[in-house]
Amino acid sequence: MQHQLLARNATDVLVTPCGCLGPCFDGPNAVVYPDGVWYAGLEPRDAVGLAEHLIGGAPLRAKVAGRPGAPDPDGAGPLPAPPAPE
């Protein structure tokens, strides 16, 4: 990810590591602020699209996920909670 941003001279973007965003069952995850866009199931090949979003492009639609506990886009209520560990 950092390589993609550096290649685009994106000096006003900050990427910070995080131990856990919560929905580990759906990871690897990322959140883009100030947009508040959550990503799930990221793979190394998604770095280009994610970098484009970070420098002002459109979100990487194929990997956009709902924020855990937030209403889903269809208004059907909160997203389901992750399964309980066994």
N, C-alpha and C positions, 0 to 999 in steps of 0.2 A: 504494500500500500504506500509506504513512504517513498519508494522508488518511483511509483507512478506520479505522485504529487511533485517530487523534485524534478522529474522530467518535464513537467508542465510549468515549472517555476511558480508553483502555488505557495507563496510565502505568507499568505494571510489565512492559512488553514492549519489547524492544530489537531493532531491525532494523539489521543491519550489512551493508554492501556487501562483495562479495568478487569478486576478479578472475576466479577459476576454482575451481569445485568438483571438476573432473575430467571429468565426463561431458558435455562441451560439445556432443557430437553429439545429446544428448537435451534441450538447453536451450530456453529459459531454465529454470534450476534454482533450488531453494531447499531448505534443510534447517531443520527446526524442532527445537530442543533445549529441554528435555532429552528430549523424546520420541524423537528420532532419526528422525523421519519425513522421507523424501526426496521431493521433488516434481520432476516433469519436464514439459516442454512447457507451461509456464505462459503464460498470456495475460492482458492487462489485466483482462478480465472475471472472472478467478479471484481478484482481490484481495479481494472480499467474503468468499468461502469461506475463503481463507487467513487473513484477519484473524480470522474466527470461531474457527479452530483455535488461533491464537496467544493468544486471550483465554480459552481453556478449552473450546472446543467440539470436535467430532469432526473428524478429518482430512478433507480434501477428497478423497474416495475416487477420483474420476475422474482425479486427477492424481498420485496416490501412485505412486512408483517404487521399485524395489529399489535399495539402496545398491550401487554398483559393486564387484564382487568378493565381495559377501556371498552366502550361500546364499539361493536363492529360497524363497518361502513353501511350495512343494510339496516341498522337500527334495531337489530334483534336482541340487544342487551349485551352484557359483558361477554368477552370471549371466555371459553371454558378454561377452568383452572387446569394446570398440569396434573397428570396422574400422580397419586400419592406413591411414595417409594414403598416397595414391598419389604 
